[in-house]
Amino acid sequence: MIEIKKTTTKTYKVRQIVRNFCKFDEEFRRIR
């Protein structure tokens, strides 16, 4: 149970990072 939760948290963090990166990329393209 604990291991599954750890993996889920890790995946969630990675997803957030990816989402933030995509947002940043969009903003950057708009500026250029």
N, CA, C and O atoms as a GROMACS GRO file, in nm:
protein
  128
    1MET      N    1   0.084  -0.120   0.000
    1MET     CA    2   0.000   0.000   0.000
    1MET      C    3   0.088   0.126   0.000
    1MET      O    4   0.066   0.218  -0.079
    2ILE      N    5   0.186   0.127   0.088
    2ILE     CA    6   0.272   0.246   0.098
    2ILE      C    7   0.348   0.266  -0.033
    2ILE      O    8   0.362   0.378  -0.082
    3GLU      N    9   0.398   0.156  -0.089
    3GLU     CA   10   0.476   0.166  -0.214
    3GLU      C   11   0.390   0.226  -0.326
    3GLU      O   12   0.436   0.312  -0.402
    4ILE      N   13   0.267   0.181  -0.334
    4ILE     CA   14   0.176   0.231  -0.439
    4ILE      C   15   0.158   0.382  -0.421
    4ILE      O   16   0.163   0.458  -0.517
    5LYS      N   17   0.137   0.423  -0.297
    5LYS     CA   18   0.115   0.566  -0.272
    5LYS      C   19   0.239   0.646  -0.312
    5LYS      O   20   0.228   0.752  -0.372
    6LYS      N   21   0.355   0.595  -0.280
    6LYS     CA   22   0.480   0.663  -0.316
    6LYS      C   23   0.488   0.682  -0.467
    6LYS      O   24   0.518   0.791  -0.515
    7THR      N   25   0.460   0.576  -0.540
    7THR     CA   26   0.466   0.583  -0.686
    7THR      C   27   0.367   0.686  -0.738
    7THR      O   28   0.399   0.765  -0.827
    8THR      N   29   0.247   0.686  -0.683
    8THR     CA   30   0.144   0.780  -0.728
    8THR      C   31   0.191   0.923  -0.705
    8THR      O   32   0.177   1.009  -0.792
    9THR      N   33   0.247   0.948  -0.588
    9THR     CA   34   0.295   1.082  -0.556
    9THR      C   35   0.404   1.122  -0.654
    9THR      O   36   0.406   1.235  -0.703
   10LYS      N   37   0.494   1.031  -0.682
   10LYS     CA   38   0.604   1.059  -0.775
   10LYS      C   39   0.546   1.095  -0.912
   10LYS      O   40   0.585   1.195  -0.972
   11THR      N   41   0.455   1.013  -0.960
   11THR     CA   42   0.394   1.037  -1.091
   11THR      C   43   0.326   1.173  -1.093
   11THR      O   44   0.338   1.248  -1.189
   12TYR      N   45   0.253   1.203  -0.986
   12TYR     CA   46   0.181   1.330  -0.978
   12TYR      C   47   0.279   1.447  -0.987
   12TYR      O   48   0.255   1.543  -1.060
   13LYS      N   49   0.389   1.437  -0.914
   13LYS     CA   50   0.490   1.544  -0.917
   13LYS      C   51   0.544   1.561  -1.058
   13LYS      O   52   0.558   1.673  -1.108
   14VAL      N   53   0.575   1.450  -1.122
   14VAL     CA   54   0.630   1.455  -1.259
   14VAL      C   55   0.528   1.521  -1.350
   14VAL      O   56   0.564   1.605  -1.434
   15ARG      N   57   0.402   1.484  -1.335
   15ARG     CA   58   0.297   1.544  -1.419
   15ARG      C   59   0.292   1.694  -1.398
   15ARG      O   60   0.282   1.770  -1.494
   16GLN      N   61   0.298   1.736  -1.273
   16GLN     CA   62   0.294   1.881  -1.245
   16GLN      C   63   0.411   1.951  -1.312
   16GLN      O   64   0.394   2.057  -1.372
   17ILE      N   65   0.528   1.891  -1.302
   17ILE     CA   66   0.648   1.952  -1.364
   17ILE      C   67   0.627   1.963  -1.515
   17ILE      O   68   0.656   2.067  -1.574
   18VAL      N   69   0.577   1.857  -1.576
   18VAL     CA   70   0.554   1.858  -1.721
   18VAL      C   71   0.454   1.967  -1.757
   18VAL      O   72   0.474   2.041  -1.853
   19ARG      N   73   0.347   1.977  -1.678
   19ARG     CA   74   0.244   2.077  -1.705
   19ARG      C   75   0.304   2.218  -1.695
   19ARG      O   76   0.279   2.303  -1.780
   20ASN      N   77   0.382   2.240  -1.591
   20ASN     CA   78   0.445   2.372  -1.574
   20ASN      C   79   0.536   2.401  -1.693
   20ASN      O   80   0.539   2.513  -1.744
   21PHE      N   81   0.610   2.303  -1.734
   21PHE     CA   82   0.702   2.322  -1.847
   21PHE      C   83   0.623   2.358  -1.974
   21PHE      O   84   0.663   2.447  -2.049
   22CYS      N   85   0.513   2.289  -1.997
   22CYS     CA   86   0.430   2.317  -2.115
   22CYS      C   87   0.378   2.460  -2.109
   22CYS      O   88   0.379   2.531  -2.210
   23LYS      N   89   0.332   2.502  -1.993
   23LYS     CA   90   0.282   2.638  -1.976
   23LYS      C   91   0.392   2.738  -2.008
   23LYS      O   92   0.371   2.834  -2.081
   24PHE      N   93   0.508   2.714  -1.954
   24PHE     CA   94   0.622   2.802  -1.977
   24PHE      C   95   0.653   2.809  -2.126
   24PHE      O   96   0.676   2.917  -2.180
   25ASP      N   97   0.653   2.694  -2.192
   25ASP     CA   98   0.681   2.689  -2.336
   25ASP      C   99   0.579   2.773  -2.412
   25ASP      O  100   0.615   2.848  -2.503
   26GLU      N  101   0.452   2.761  -2.377
   26GLU     CA  102   0.347   2.839  -2.444
   26GLU      C  103   0.374   2.988  -2.428
   26GLU      O  104   0.369   3.063  -2.525
   27GLU      N  105   0.401   3.029  -2.307
   27GLU     CA  106   0.428   3.171  -2.280
   27GLU      C  107   0.547   3.218  -2.361
   27GLU      O  108   0.545   3.326  -2.420
   28PHE      N  109   0.650   3.137  -2.363
   28PHE     CA  110   0.773   3.174  -2.435
   28PHE      C  111   0.742   3.194  -2.584
   28PHE      O  112   0.787   3.291  -2.645
   29ARG      N  113   0.665   3.103  -2.641
   29ARG     CA  114   0.631   3.115  -2.784
   29ARG      C  115   0.550   3.241  -2.808
   29ARG      O  116   0.570   3.309  -2.909
   30ARG      N  117   0.460   3.272  -2.718
   30ARG     CA  118   0.375   3.390  -2.734
   30ARG      C  119   0.462   3.516  -2.733
   30ARG      O  120   0.442   3.608  -2.813
   31ILE      N  121   0.559   3.518  -2.643
   31ILE     CA  122   0.647   3.635  -2.631
   31ILE      C  123   0.728   3.652  -2.760
   31ILE      O  124   0.743   3.763  -2.810
   32ARG      N  125   0.778   3.543  -2.813
   32ARG     CA  126   0.856   3.552  -2.937
   32ARG      C  127   0.762   3.580  -3.052
   32ARG      O  128   0.806   3.591  -3.166
   0.00000   0.00000   0.00000
